[in-house]
Amino acid sequence: MKKTALTDVHIKTGAKMVPFAGYNMPVQYAGIIQEHETVRKAVGVFDVSHMGEFILKGDKALELIQKVTSNDASKLYDGKVQYSCLPNETGGIVDDLLVYRMDEKTYMLVVNASNIEKDWNWISKYNENGEVKITDISDRTSLLAVQGPKAAEALQSLTEVDLGSMEYYTFKRSTFANVENVIISATGYTGAGGFEIYFDNRHAPHIWEAILKAGEPFGIKPIGLAARDTLRLEMGFCLYGNDIDDTTSPLEAGLGWVTKFNKDFVNAAALKQQKENGISKKLIGFEMIERGIPRHDYEITDAEGNSIGKVTSGTQSPSLQKAVGLGYVENAFAKEGTEIYIKIRDQKIKAKVVKPPFYK
């Protein structure tokens, strides 16, 4: 199992560790609900160094990104980040990712931990004659997500960058905690606001300590992957492998907003046709009306018990004190307010379709 540069620190801190995407990762420290509330109300720090990072460099870097991603990367400027996905050739999704424009000829792609090799092979396949230099910097790059409404205040003493004025989905390269050339990105996967900090592994213990010390007056705490999942689910954010995968189309997944047909990309013609013809199933959000917690792969039925879809993600929402989930259903049942049923231990438990985010 792989380790991040901070694995030993987490173990010493008493974190509960689990295998995740081939890494030994902290799933929780003090407890999921406590950690979840820390991020919603104050500030928490996650080690997400298992994520993958590729640098694409060259005259044709943008051209390659335009070919393999569904969003329009020509809209990016230096210091801008974009959410996108890598469509496959059969209507599904290879991965979802972030695209960072460092300069006109240099981009950083941030991909999911479990898909690093798969994404590398996929992008390389379209890199004709190796014209774009692609470097996998995943193993030498650490990534900390500092998330919550107090994140900017908690980190401000560590950098000259005015964190409070940074726009969502922008980044700056600067000195951070006396370390040069750190990427400070106003992004995150919690819906609570905050930053993602990228730097070389060798600085990881120092930066981790500096963040915890600077954030102490603001109630900062280390947060595990379990709370990261409940936080992202309250926002209705997709998780690759659960809500999107090689068989789900970006249009079915509600990712039409990152699927731009003003350019040619992998499988664009088929997806455009799908958009024109309409989709047969759709990713919906739902909340439970009756008691029961929906889980991945639970069956969704209509009132008569006919199967109409499957749950992809579900949990008891700590912020809302109710059970919520995401799942694919036949189009006829995707309208907001529609009553559906989740099959839990052979019982039909009533739920209704709601539009995410669940947590406003």
C-alpha positions in Angstrom: 0.0 0.0 0.0 1.3 3.5 -0.9 1.8 6.1 1.8 1.5 9.9 1.6 4.3 12.1 3.0 2.1 12.5 6.1 0.9 8.9 6.7 3.2 8.4 9.7 2.0 11.8 11.1 -1.7 10.6 10.9 -0.9 7.3 12.6 0.9 9.1 15.4 -2.0 11.5 15.8 -4.3 8.5 16.3 -6.2 8.6 13.1 -8.1 5.5 12.0 -6.4 4.4 8.8 -8.0 2.5 5.9 -6.9 1.4 2.4 -8.2 3.9 -0.1 -7.3 3.9 -3.8 -4.1 2.0 -3.1 -3.1 4.4 -0.2 -3.1 4.0 3.5 -5.4 7.0 4.3 -6.9 8.6 7.5 -10.7 7.9 7.4 -11.4 9.7 10.7 -9.7 11.2 13.8 -12.3 12.4 16.4 -15.4 11.0 14.7 -17.3 11.7 11.4 -20.1 14.0 12.8 -17.7 16.1 14.8 -15.3 16.5 11.9 -18.1 17.2 9.5 -19.4 20.0 11.7 -15.9 21.4 12.2 -15.7 22.0 8.4 -19.2 23.4 8.1 -18.8 25.8 11.0 -15.1 26.6 11.3 -12.2 25.0 9.5 -10.6 21.6 8.9 -7.5 20.3 7.1 -7.6 17.1 4.9 -4.6 15.3 3.6 -5.6 14.5 0.0 -2.1 13.8 -1.3 -3.3 10.6 -2.9 -4.8 12.6 -5.8 -2.9 12.6 -9.1 -1.2 15.6 -10.8 0.1 15.7 -14.4 1.9 18.6 -16.0 1.2 19.1 -19.7 3.7 21.3 -21.5 4.3 22.4 -25.1 2.9 24.4 -28.0 0.1 21.9 -28.4 -0.8 21.4 -24.7 -4.1 23.3 -25.0 -5.0 21.4 -28.2 -4.5 18.0 -26.4 -6.6 19.2 -23.5 -9.3 20.4 -25.8 -9.3 16.9 -27.5 -9.5 14.8 -24.3 -11.7 17.0 -22.0 -15.3 17.9 -22.5 -15.2 21.5 -21.1 -13.8 24.4 -23.2 -10.3 25.0 -21.8 -9.7 27.9 -24.3 -11.6 30.0 -21.8 -8.9 29.5 -19.2 -6.4 32.3 -18.4 -3.2 32.1 -16.2 -4.3 31.4 -12.7 -7.7 30.0 -13.6 -9.0 26.5 -12.8 -11.7 24.6 -14.6 -13.8 21.5 -13.7 -14.1 19.0 -16.6 -14.3 15.4 -17.5 -12.5 12.9 -19.8 -15.2 11.3 -22.0 -14.5 7.8 -23.3 -15.3 6.5 -26.8 -18.5 4.7 -25.7 -20.5 7.4 -24.0 -19.1 7.1 -20.5 -16.5 9.0 -18.4 -12.9 8.0 -17.9 -12.6 10.4 -15.0 -13.6 13.9 -13.8 -10.7 16.3 -13.2 -9.5 19.9 -12.6 -7.5 21.7 -15.3 -5.1 24.5 -14.1 -3.6 26.9 -16.6 -0.1 27.8 -15.3 0.8 29.7 -18.5 -0.1 29.6 -22.2 1.9 26.4 -22.8 1.7 24.8 -19.4 -1.2 23.1 -17.6 -1.7 21.0 -14.6 -4.4 18.3 -14.5 -5.6 17.0 -11.1 -7.1 13.5 -11.4 -8.7 11.0 -9.0 -6.3 8.8 -7.1 -7.8 5.5 -8.3 -7.5 6.6 -11.9 -3.9 7.9 -12.2 -2.6 5.2 -14.4 -5.8 4.9 -16.4 -5.9 8.7 -17.1 -2.2 8.8 -17.9 -2.7 6.0 -20.6 -5.8 7.7 -21.9 -4.3 11.1 -22.4 -1.1 9.7 -23.7 -3.1 7.8 -26.4 -4.2 11.1 -27.9 -0.7 12.8 -27.6 0.2 12.3 -31.2 4.0 11.8 -31.8 4.5 12.8 -28.1 4.3 16.5 -29.1 3.2 17.5 -25.6 5.5 16.7 -22.8 3.4 15.0 -20.1 5.0 14.6 -16.6 3.3 12.6 -13.8 4.2 14.5 -10.6 1.7 12.6 -8.4 4.3 10.7 -6.3 6.3 13.8 -5.4 3.3 16.2 -4.8 1.5 16.7 -1.5 -2.0 18.2 -1.4 -3.8 19.6 1.6 -7.4 20.8 1.5 -8.1 23.5 4.1 -11.9 23.8 4.1 -14.5 25.8 6.0 -15.8 29.3 6.5 -12.8 30.3 8.6 -10.2 28.9 6.1 -9.0 32.3 4.8 -8.5 33.8 8.2 -6.8 30.6 9.5 -4.2 30.6 6.7 -3.7 34.3 6.2 -0.7 34.6 8.5 1.2 32.0 6.4 1.2 33.9 3.1 1.2 37.4 1.5 -1.5 36.4 -0.9 -4.8 38.1 0.1 -6.8 34.9 0.5 -10.1 36.7 1.3 -10.1 38.3 -2.1 -9.3 35.2 -4.2 -12.1 34.3 -6.5 -13.5 30.7 -6.5 -11.7 28.5 -9.0 -8.6 30.6 -9.2 -5.1 30.0 -7.9 -1.8 31.7 -7.1 1.8 30.5 -6.9 3.5 32.1 -3.9 5.5 31.6 -0.7 3.4 29.7 1.9 4.7 28.9 5.5 8.1 30.1 4.3 8.1 27.6 1.5 8.5 29.0 -2.1 6.6 28.0 -5.2 3.4 26.7 -3.4 0.2 26.6 -5.4 -2.7 28.1 -3.4 -6.0 27.2 -5.0 -9.5 28.5 -4.1 -11.1 25.2 -4.7 -12.4 22.3 -2.7 -14.9 19.4 -2.5 -16.9 20.3 0.6 -19.1 23.3 -0.4 -17.8 25.0 2.8 -15.3 27.3 1.0 -11.5 27.1 1.4 -8.3 26.3 -0.3 -6.2 23.5 -1.7 -2.5 23.7 -1.2 0.0 21.9 -3.5 3.7 21.5 -2.7 6.7 19.2 -2.8 6.5 16.2 -0.5 9.6 17.2 1.4 7.8 20.2 2.9 4.7 18.1 4.0 5.4 17.7 7.8 6.4 21.4 8.1 3.4 22.8 6.2 1.0 20.4 8.0 2.3 21.7 11.4 2.3 25.3 10.2 -1.4 25.1 9.1 -2.5 23.4 12.4 -0.6 26.1 14.4 -1.9 29.1 12.4 -5.4 27.7 12.5 -5.5 26.9 16.2 -7.2 30.2 17.2 -9.9 29.4 14.6 -10.6 25.8 15.8 -8.8 24.0 13.1 -8.8 20.2 13.3 -7.5 17.4 11.0 -10.3 15.8 9.1 -10.6 12.3 7.5 -12.0 11.0 4.3 -15.3 9.8 5.8 -16.3 13.4 6.6 -15.1 14.5 3.1 -17.6 12.1 1.7 -20.6 13.3 3.8 -19.6 16.9 3.0 -19.4 16.4 -0.7 -22.7 14.4 -0.7 -24.6 17.2 1.1 -23.6 19.4 -1.9 -24.6 16.8 -4.5 -21.0 16.6 -5.9 -20.3 13.4 -7.9 -17.8 10.8 -6.7 -16.0 8.9 -9.5 -16.7 5.2 -9.1 -20.0 5.8 -7.4 -22.0 8.5 -9.2 -20.1 8.6 -12.5 -18.0 5.9 -14.2 -17.1 4.4 -17.6 -20.8 3.6 -18.2 -22.5 6.9 -17.3 -22.7 9.8 -19.8 -21.8 13.3 -18.6 -25.3 14.4 -19.8 -27.0 11.7 -17.7 -24.9 12.7 -14.7 -26.0 16.4 -15.0 -22.6 17.4 -16.3 -24.0 19.1 -19.4 -22.6 22.4 -18.0 -19.0 21.0 -18.6 -19.8 19.4 -21.9 -19.2 22.1 -24.6 -20.1 21.3 -28.2 -18.3 24.4 -29.7 -15.2 22.2 -30.1 -14.3 18.7 -31.2 -13.5 16.3 -28.3 -13.5 12.5 -27.8 -17.0 11.1 -28.6 -18.4 14.6 -29.0 -20.7 13.6 -32.0 -22.3 10.8 -30.1 -22.8 12.9 -27.0 -24.3 15.7 -29.1 -26.7 13.2 -30.6 -27.6 12.1 -27.1 -28.4 15.7 -26.1 -30.6 16.2 -29.2 -32.4 12.8 -28.8 -32.8 13.1 -25.0 -31.5 10.8 -22.3 -33.4 7.8 -20.9 -32.0 8.0 -17.3 -30.8 10.8 -15.1 -28.8 11.3 -11.9 -31.2 12.8 -9.3 -30.9 13.9 -5.7 -33.4 12.6 -3.2 -34.2 12.8 0.5 -35.9 10.2 2.6 -39.4 10.8 3.8 -39.6 7.6 5.9 -36.8 6.4 8.1 -33.9 4.5 6.4 -30.4 5.2 5.1 -29.9 4.7 1.4 -26.6 3.1 0.4 -24.7 2.5 -2.9 -26.4 0.0 -5.2 -29.7 -0.1 -3.4 -32.6 -0.5 -5.8 -35.0 2.5 -6.5 -38.6 1.5 -7.3 -41.9 3.1 -8.1 -45.0 2.8 -5.8 -45.8 -0.6 -7.3 -42.3 -1.9 -6.6 -41.1 -1.8 -10.2 -37.4 -1.2 -10.5 -36.7 2.3 -11.9 -33.1 2.8 -10.9 -30.2 2.5 -8.5 -28.7 4.5 -5.6 -25.2 5.6 -6.3 -24.4 7.5 -3.0 -26.3 7.8 0.2 -25.8 8.9 3.9 -27.4 10.3 7.0 -26.6 14.0 6.5 -25.0 15.4 9.7 -26.0 19.0 8.8 -29.6 18.3 7.9 -30.4 15.4 10.3 -32.0 13.5 7.5 -31.0 10.8 5.0 -30.1 12.0 1.5 -28.7 10.3 -1.6 -28.0 10.4 -5.3 -29.1 7.8 -7.9 -30.0 7.2 -11.5 -33.7 6.8 -12.3 -35.7 6.6 -15.5 -36.4 10.0 -16.9 -40.1 9.8 -16.1 -39.3 9.8 -12.4 -36.6 12.5 -12.4 -38.9 15.5 -11.8 -38.5 17.4 -8.6 -41.1 16.4 -6.0 -41.6 12.9 -7.5 -42.2 10.2 -4.9 -39.8 7.3 -5.2 -39.0 4.3 -3.0 -35.6 3.0 -1.9 -35.5 -0.8 -1.3 -33.9 -1.3 2.1 -33.8 -4.9 3.4 -36.6 -5.8 1.1 -38.8 -2.9 2.4 -40.0 -0.1 0.2 -39.0 3.1 2.0 -40.5 6.4 0.7 -38.3 9.2 -0.6 -38.8 12.2 -2.9 -36.7 13.8 -5.7 -35.1 17.1 -4.7 -32.6 19.3 -6.5 -29.1 19.3 -5.0 -27.3 20.8 -3.2 -29.2 19.3 -0.2 -27.3 21.7 2.2 -28.0 25.3 1.2 
